[in-house]
């Protein structure tokens, strides 16, 4: 690109969201400076390595991080807020908003601290854009604080631009978003964000302009809807178990209705990860503070159906091995909360493995990408280098994360090494016909036993 993009962009916080956003902004032609308070993370990103596994992200980093062969050189990283304030016209805040310990509410300390560090250094007009998922009402409070702390006063503006990236598809979702939502208070802020997203807008991505509270609510309500859809099909699985129906066929049949749609209708051990569980809990907490808690009481049920699925899987495993887990051997396939990710945060798979272990089973886990993170979180479980090794000598095999690798396993080869050919499919993605043909006893949540 001969003609330099006029706007210079900074990205504060380089975790999942930040690292992806920074690389994508460089791909869109901007000069980008990423900031993280961890020098180790900055050094890692400068080597073109990512702190987590996300398909396509390392390639994108190497394509743009200065100092790599054939790199565009548009992307750099720093630990200095001074450098960021001096460099950027637009500052994207992409830091984490975890659940507070011991309560449902969201911990805003990282967002607050990023703003408190950046604002006093803003000596020329700048737009600060929040991307983190925050409780509604935060943007208005942060905008006030920004004006108060920034030497340029009202020329330091805030906008809110929630992200909707899916782990495993983060690069694609950032470069080709299915919608761009911006909460703004001025024409100038809207125009600058239109300039940032000019490429996806030209490709036809819808651009939705809202006020602050609506922009903040869009992300939380989208996640609440998806969580509700997953818990709905899992509730149907519970009814199917009782009535001897088949939830997979049921989901297929209702999914043909385009008002319902096929996506997120796979019954199993439920959702986890760093977003859905914490987001719906923070939403409930915030609604309570606003005096609207009754509007979201259904989310309690969504959460409780979801957590019940894990307990149900443990029960299924106990039944499979004859009523007590003590002294049994269980092979677990999957540790991450979803495939194509190494993320084990609030992972249903690891949660089930951990519960089985606590109840006396000897549990061996294999996951294509999540082993290191799983071991750090649950060091007492055993870990195997392959699916075959994980199930060796097992009295039951549990399929808990729907990696493609597991769908392609040969049931006959696995049958040679287990103690008992008993498989429990917690994700409803294995082919029962194939497994039963290889003389496995096959059981899945919400499906008939034979």
C-alpha positions in Angstrom: 0.0 0.0 0.0 1.7 3.2 -1.2 -0.9 5.6 0.3 -0.6 5.4 4.1 -3.8 5.1 6.0 -4.0 8.5 7.8 -5.4 7.2 11.1 -3.0 5.6 13.6 -4.4 2.9 15.9 -3.4 1.6 19.3 -4.8 -1.5 21.0 -4.6 -1.6 24.8 -4.5 -5.2 26.2 -3.3 -8.0 23.9 -5.2 -11.1 25.1 -7.6 -13.0 22.9 -9.5 -9.9 21.7 -6.6 -7.4 21.7 -4.0 -9.5 19.8 -6.6 -10.4 17.2 -7.8 -6.8 16.8 -4.3 -5.4 16.5 -3.3 -7.9 13.8 -6.6 -7.4 11.9 -6.2 -3.6 12.0 -2.7 -4.0 10.5 -4.2 -6.3 7.8 -6.8 -3.5 7.0 -3.8 -1.2 6.3 -3.4 0.8 9.5 -0.3 1.5 11.4 -0.9 -0.2 14.8 0.8 -0.1 18.2 -0.3 -2.7 20.7 0.2 -2.2 24.5 0.4 -4.8 27.2 1.6 -4.3 30.8 3.4 -7.7 30.6 6.8 -7.3 29.0 6.9 -11.1 28.4 3.6 -10.9 26.4 5.0 -8.0 24.3 8.2 -9.9 23.6 6.2 -12.9 22.6 4.0 -11.0 20.2 7.0 -9.2 18.7 8.4 -12.7 17.9 5.1 -13.3 16.0 3.9 -15.8 18.6 0.5 -15.7 20.3 -0.3 -16.3 24.0 -3.1 -18.6 23.0 -4.0 -20.9 20.1 -6.3 -19.3 17.5 -6.3 -20.5 13.9 -4.6 -18.1 11.5 -3.6 -15.5 14.1 0.2 -16.3 14.2 0.3 -16.1 10.4 -1.4 -12.7 10.5 0.9 -11.4 13.2 4.1 -12.5 11.3 2.7 -10.8 8.2 2.6 -7.4 9.9 4.9 -7.4 13.0 8.0 -5.3 12.3 11.2 -7.2 12.0 9.8 -10.4 10.3 10.9 -11.4 6.8 8.5 -9.9 4.2 6.4 -8.2 7.0 4.5 -5.0 6.3 6.1 -3.6 9.5 2.7 -1.9 10.3 2.4 -3.6 13.7 4.5 -3.0 16.8 4.1 -3.6 20.5 5.1 -1.7 23.6 4.6 -1.5 27.4 4.6 2.3 27.4 1.4 4.4 27.8 3.4 7.5 26.8 4.3 6.0 23.5 0.7 4.9 22.9 -0.7 8.3 23.7 1.8 10.0 21.4 1.3 7.5 18.5 -2.4 7.0 18.3 -5.4 8.8 16.9 -7.8 6.0 18.0 -7.2 3.9 21.1 -9.0 0.6 21.3 -9.4 -0.7 24.9 -9.5 -4.6 24.8 -8.7 -5.6 28.3 -10.3 -8.4 30.3 -13.5 -8.0 32.4 -13.6 -11.3 34.4 -16.3 -12.3 36.9 -15.6 -10.9 40.4 -14.5 -13.5 43.0 -17.5 -14.8 45.0 -20.1 -12.8 43.2 -21.8 -12.6 39.8 -20.8 -9.0 39.0 -18.1 -8.1 36.5 -14.6 -6.9 37.6 -14.1 -3.5 35.9 -10.6 -2.9 37.4 -8.7 -3.6 34.2 -10.8 -1.3 32.1 -10.7 1.5 34.8 -6.9 1.2 35.1 -6.4 1.3 31.3 -8.4 4.5 31.1 -6.7 6.1 34.2 -3.3 5.3 32.6 -4.1 6.6 29.1 -6.3 9.7 29.7 -3.8 11.9 31.6 -1.3 11.5 28.6 -3.8 12.5 25.9 -2.4 15.9 24.8 -4.1 16.0 21.3 -7.5 15.1 20.0 -8.2 11.3 20.3 -11.0 8.8 20.2 -10.9 6.1 22.9 -13.0 3.1 21.9 -14.1 0.5 24.4 -14.3 -3.1 23.0 -14.4 -5.0 26.3 -17.7 -6.5 27.5 -18.9 -4.2 30.4 -22.0 -3.7 32.5 -24.4 -1.2 30.9 -23.8 2.3 32.2 -20.0 1.9 32.3 -19.4 3.9 29.1 -21.2 7.0 30.4 -19.1 6.9 33.6 -15.8 6.3 31.7 -16.6 9.1 29.2 -16.9 11.6 32.1 -13.7 10.3 33.7 -11.9 10.6 30.3 -12.8 14.3 29.9 -11.9 15.0 33.5 -8.4 13.4 33.2 -7.3 14.2 29.6 -5.3 17.4 29.1 -7.3 18.0 25.9 -10.6 17.8 27.8 -13.6 17.3 25.5 -11.3 16.6 22.5 -10.7 13.2 24.1 -13.9 11.4 23.1 -15.2 7.9 24.1 -17.1 5.5 21.8 -18.3 1.9 22.5 -17.7 -0.8 19.9 -18.5 -4.3 21.2 -16.8 -7.3 19.7 -18.6 -10.4 18.6 -15.7 -12.7 17.7 -16.0 -16.4 18.2 -13.0 -18.3 19.4 -11.7 -20.5 16.6 -13.0 -18.0 14.0 -11.6 -14.8 15.6 -9.5 -13.6 12.6 -12.4 -14.1 10.1 -14.9 -12.5 12.5 -12.7 -9.4 12.9 -11.9 -8.9 9.3 -15.4 -9.8 8.0 -17.7 -9.0 10.8 -21.4 -9.9 10.5 -22.2 -6.5 12.0 -20.4 -3.5 13.4 -22.0 -1.8 16.4 -20.9 1.7 17.5 -22.2 3.6 20.5 -21.2 7.2 19.8 -22.0 10.7 21.0 -20.8 12.7 18.1 -20.7 12.8 14.3 -16.9 12.9 14.4 -16.6 9.7 16.4 -19.0 8.0 14.0 -17.0 9.2 11.0 -13.7 8.0 12.5 -15.1 4.6 13.1 -16.5 4.4 9.6 -12.9 5.1 8.4 -11.5 2.4 10.6 -14.0 -0.2 9.3 -14.1 1.2 5.7 -13.0 -2.2 4.2 -15.6 -4.4 5.9 -18.3 -1.7 5.3 -17.4 -1.8 1.6 -17.9 -5.6 1.6 -21.4 -5.0 3.0 -21.0 -5.5 6.8 -24.0 -3.7 8.4 -23.1 -0.6 10.5 -25.4 0.0 13.5 -25.1 3.4 15.2 -26.5 3.6 18.8 -26.2 5.4 22.0 -23.8 4.1 24.8 -26.2 1.9 26.8 -27.6 0.2 23.7 -24.1 -0.6 22.4 -23.2 -2.1 25.8 -26.4 -4.1 25.9 -26.0 -5.6 22.4 -23.1 -7.8 23.3 -24.6 -9.1 26.6 -28.0 -9.7 25.1 -26.5 -11.6 22.1 -24.6 -13.8 24.5 -27.7 -14.3 26.7 -29.7 -15.3 23.6 -27.0 -17.9 22.6 -26.8 -19.3 26.1 -30.6 -19.6 26.2 -30.6 -21.4 22.9 -28.0 -23.9 24.1 -29.8 -24.5 27.5 -33.2 -24.8 25.6 -32.0 -27.7 23.5 -30.4 -29.2 26.6 -33.7 -28.9 28.5 -35.3 -30.8 25.5 -32.6 -33.4 25.9 -33.7 -34.0 29.5 -37.3 -34.4 28.3 -36.1 -36.8 25.5 -34.2 -38.9 28.1 -37.4 -39.2 30.1 -39.6 -39.9 27.1 -37.1 -42.0 25.1 -36.9 -39.5 22.3 -33.9 -38.5 20.2 -32.8 -34.9 20.8 -30.5 -35.0 17.7 -33.4 -35.7 15.4 -35.5 -33.2 17.3 -32.9 -30.5 16.9 -32.6 -31.3 13.2 -36.4 -31.0 12.7 -36.8 -27.7 14.5 -33.6 -26.3 13.0 -35.2 -26.4 9.6 -37.5 -23.6 10.7 -35.5 -20.5 9.7 -37.1 -18.5 12.6 -35.2 -21.0 14.9 -32.2 -21.9 12.8 -29.8 -24.8 13.2 -26.9 -23.1 15.0 -26.3 -23.6 18.7 -28.9 -26.4 18.8 -26.5 -29.3 19.6 -27.5 -30.9 22.9 -24.6 -32.0 25.1 -22.7 -31.1 28.3 -23.4 -27.4 27.8 -21.5 -24.2 27.3 -18.4 -22.8 29.1 -15.5 -20.6 28.2 -14.4 -17.1 29.2 -17.6 -15.3 27.9 -21.0 -16.9 28.1 -21.1 -18.0 31.7 -19.5 -14.8 33.1 -21.5 -12.5 30.8 -24.9 -13.9 31.7 -24.1 -13.7 35.4 -22.8 -10.1 35.1 -26.0 -9.2 33.2 -28.2 -10.6 36.0 -26.1 -8.7 38.6 -26.4 -5.4 36.6 -30.1 -5.8 36.0 -30.5 -6.2 39.7 -28.6 -2.9 40.3 -30.9 -1.2 37.8 -34.0 -2.5 39.5 -34.8 -4.8 36.5 -33.8 -8.1 37.9 -37.2 -9.7 37.1 -36.6 -9.2 33.4 -33.6 -11.7 33.6 -34.8 -14.3 36.1 -35.0 -16.8 33.2 -31.2 -16.5 32.9 -30.8 -18.2 36.3 -32.6 -21.2 34.8 -30.4 -21.0 31.7 -27.4 -21.1 34.0 -28.7 -23.9 36.1 -29.7 -26.1 33.2 -26.2 -25.6 31.8 -24.5 -26.6 35.1 -26.9 -29.6 35.5 -25.6 -31.1 32.2 -22.1 -31.6 33.8 -23.6 -33.4 36.8 -25.7 -35.5 34.4 -22.6 -36.6 32.5 -20.9 -37.6 35.7 -24.0 -39.7 36.6 -24.0 -41.3 33.2 -20.3 -42.3 33.6 -21.1 -43.7 37.1 -23.9 -45.8 35.7 -21.6 -47.0 32.8 -19.0 -48.4 35.2 -21.5 -50.2 37.4 -22.6 -47.7 40.1 -19.4 -46.6 41.7 -16.4 -44.6 40.2 -14.0 -45.7 42.9 -11.0 -47.5 41.3 -12.3 -47.3 37.8 -10.4 -46.0 34.8 -11.9 -43.3 32.6 -10.5 -42.0 29.3 -11.6 -38.4 28.5 -11.4 -37.0 25.0 -11.3 -33.2 25.1 -10.3 -30.6 27.7 -11.1 -27.3 26.0 -14.5 -25.6 26.2 -14.8 -25.8 22.4 -12.8 -27.2 19.5 -10.2 -25.1 17.6 -9.1 -23.3 20.7 -6.7 -24.0 23.6 -9.1 -22.2 26.1 -10.0 -24.2 29.2 -11.7 -21.4 31.1 -14.9 -22.8 32.7 -14.6 -25.8 30.4 -17.5 -28.3 30.9 -15.1 -31.1 29.7 -12.4 -30.4 32.4 -15.1 -29.8 35.0 -16.6 -33.3 34.3 -13.1 -34.9 34.3 -12.3 -33.2 37.6 -15.5 -34.3 39.2 -14.9 -37.9 38.1 -11.4 -37.7 39.6 -12.8 -36.4 42.9 -15.2 -39.3 43.1 -12.3 -41.8 42.9 -11.9 -42.5 39.2 -8.5 -42.6 37.6 -9.0 -40.1 34.8 -6.7 -39.7 31.7 -7.3 -36.8 29.4 -6.2 -36.0 25.8 -6.9 -32.8 23.9 -5.3 -31.7 20.6 -4.5 -28.2 21.8 -5.5 -27.7 25.4 -3.2 -30.0 27.3 -0.8 -27.4 28.7 -3.6 -25.1 30.0 -5.6 -28.1 31.3 -2.5 -29.4 33.3 -2.0 -25.9 34.8 -5.6 -25.8 36.0 -6.0 -29.5 37.0 -2.6 -30.9 37.7 -4.0 -34.0 39.5 -5.5 -35.5 36.4 -3.5 -37.7 34.1 -2.7 -36.5 30.6 -1.9 -38.6 27.6 -0.1 -37.7 24.3 -2.9 -39.2 22.1 -6.5 -40.4 22.1 -5.3 -44.0 21.9 -3.1 -43.5 25.0 -5.9 -41.7 26.9 -8.3 -44.6 26.5 -5.8 -47.4 27.1 -7.3 -49.8 29.8 -10.4 -47.6 30.3 -13.6 -48.9 31.7 -15.4 -46.1 29.9 -14.5 -43.5 27.3 -16.1 -40.0 27.5 -16.1 -37.7 24.4 -16.4 -34.2 25.9 -15.0 -31.6 23.3 -16.1 -32.0 19.7 -12.7 -31.8 17.9 -12.8 -33.1 14.3 -10.0 -35.5 15.3 -12.3 -37.4 17.6 -15.0 -37.7 14.9 -12.4 -39.3 12.7 -11.2 -41.9 15.3 -11.4 -45.6 14.4 -13.7 -47.2 17.0 -12.2 -50.7 16.2 -8.6 -49.5 16.9 -9.7 -47.9 20.1 -11.6 -51.0 21.0 -8.4 -53.0 21.0 -6.9 -51.0 23.8 -9.8 -50.3 26.2 -10.8 -52.6 29.0 -14.5 -52.2 28.3 -16.0 -50.9 25.0 -18.3 -48.3 26.5 -18.4 -44.8 25.0 -20.4 -41.8 26.3 -20.8 -39.0 23.7 -21.2 -35.7 25.6 -21.3 -33.6 22.4 -23.6 -35.7 20.1 -21.1 -35.5 17.2 -19.9 -39.2 17.1 -21.7 -41.6 14.8 -23.5 -44.1 16.9 -23.9 -46.6 14.0 -20.2 -46.7 13.4 -19.3 -47.2 17.1 -22.0 -49.8 17.7 -20.8 -51.7 14.5 -17.4 -52.0 16.2 -19.2 -53.6 19.3 -19.2 -50.5 21.5 -21.9 -49.8 23.9 -22.8 -46.2 22.8 -24.7 -43.7 25.0 -25.3 -40.0 24.4 -27.2 -37.3 26.3 -30.8 -37.1 25.2 -30.7 -40.1 22.8 -32.3 -43.5 22.9 -29.9 -46.2 24.3 -30.1 -48.4 21.1 
